Amino acid sequence: MPVPKRKVEATLTAAAIVAILIKASRDQYHATGKPCACPDDLIRNGRSCGARSAYSRPGGAAPICYPHDVTSAMIDAYRQRVASR
């Protein structure tokens, strides 16, 4: 018998949640039509964004790019959102 989706999401590890939060943050930034959320993203010509990324520039957008950017409070908030569905 397959496990319901809600139960599977509730048992995600912290590392899995971190990956979900990073992907969601990057996707949200890329949805604006801009390619450089994080330093390792690629510009349209195929070169690395590097210091031109939103992550590297002060002020403005602040996408989550790396696991160390995700706090335990963010992980807890994600778990609470999933549990309340």
C-alpha positions as CSV (number, residue, x, y, z in Angstrom):
1,M,0.0,0.0,0.0
2,P,1.5,3.4,-1.0
3,V,2.3,5.9,1.7
4,P,0.2,9.0,1.5
5,K,2.1,12.1,0.2
6,R,1.5,14.0,3.5
7,K,3.2,11.3,5.5
8,V,6.2,11.1,3.2
9,E,6.7,14.9,3.3
10,A,6.5,14.9,7.1
11,T,9.3,12.4,7.3
12,L,11.8,14.4,5.1
13,T,15.2,14.8,6.5
14,A,16.6,18.3,7.3
15,A,18.9,17.9,4.3
16,A,16.0,17.2,2.0
17,I,14.1,20.2,3.3
18,V,17.2,22.4,2.7
19,A,17.4,21.2,-0.9
20,I,13.7,22.0,-1.4
21,L,14.1,25.5,0.1
22,I,17.1,26.3,-2.0
23,K,15.4,25.1,-5.2
24,A,12.2,27.0,-4.4
25,S,14.2,30.2,-3.7
26,R,16.2,29.9,-7.0
27,D,13.0,29.1,-9.0
28,Q,11.3,32.1,-7.5
29,Y,14.1,34.4,-8.5
30,H,14.4,32.9,-12.0
31,A,10.7,33.3,-12.5
32,T,11.4,37.1,-12.7
33,G,13.2,36.4,-15.9
34,K,16.7,37.1,-14.5
35,P,19.3,34.3,-14.8
36,C,21.7,35.1,-12.0
37,A,20.2,34.2,-8.6
38,C,23.3,32.5,-7.3
39,P,27.0,32.7,-8.2
40,D,27.0,29.2,-9.8
41,D,24.1,30.0,-12.1
42,L,24.9,30.6,-15.7
43,I,24.4,33.8,-17.8
44,R,22.5,33.3,-21.1
45,N,25.9,33.1,-22.9
46,G,26.9,30.1,-20.7
47,R,29.3,31.8,-18.4
48,S,29.1,31.7,-14.6
49,C,27.3,34.5,-12.9
50,G,29.8,34.8,-10.1
51,A,29.9,38.3,-8.5
52,R,27.1,39.4,-10.8
53,S,24.6,37.2,-9.0
54,A,21.8,38.6,-6.8
55,Y,23.3,36.6,-3.9
56,S,26.6,38.4,-4.3
57,R,25.2,41.9,-4.5
58,P,24.2,43.7,-1.3
59,G,20.5,44.9,-1.0
60,G,17.6,43.9,-3.2
61,A,16.9,40.2,-3.8
62,A,18.5,37.7,-1.4
63,P,18.0,34.2,-2.8
64,I,18.9,31.2,-0.8
65,C,21.8,29.5,-2.6
66,Y,23.7,27.3,-0.2
67,P,22.8,25.0,2.7
68,H,24.5,27.3,5.2
69,D,22.0,30.0,4.2
70,V,19.1,27.8,5.5
71,T,18.4,28.3,9.2
72,S,16.8,25.7,11.6
73,A,13.9,28.2,11.9
74,M,13.3,27.9,8.1
75,I,13.3,24.1,8.3
76,D,10.9,24.2,11.3
77,A,8.6,26.6,9.4
78,Y,8.6,24.3,6.4
79,R,7.7,21.3,8.5
80,Q,4.9,23.3,10.1
81,R,3.5,24.3,6.7
82,V,3.6,20.7,5.5
83,A,2.0,19.4,8.6
84,S,-0.9,22.0,8.4
85,R,-1.9,20.9,4.9
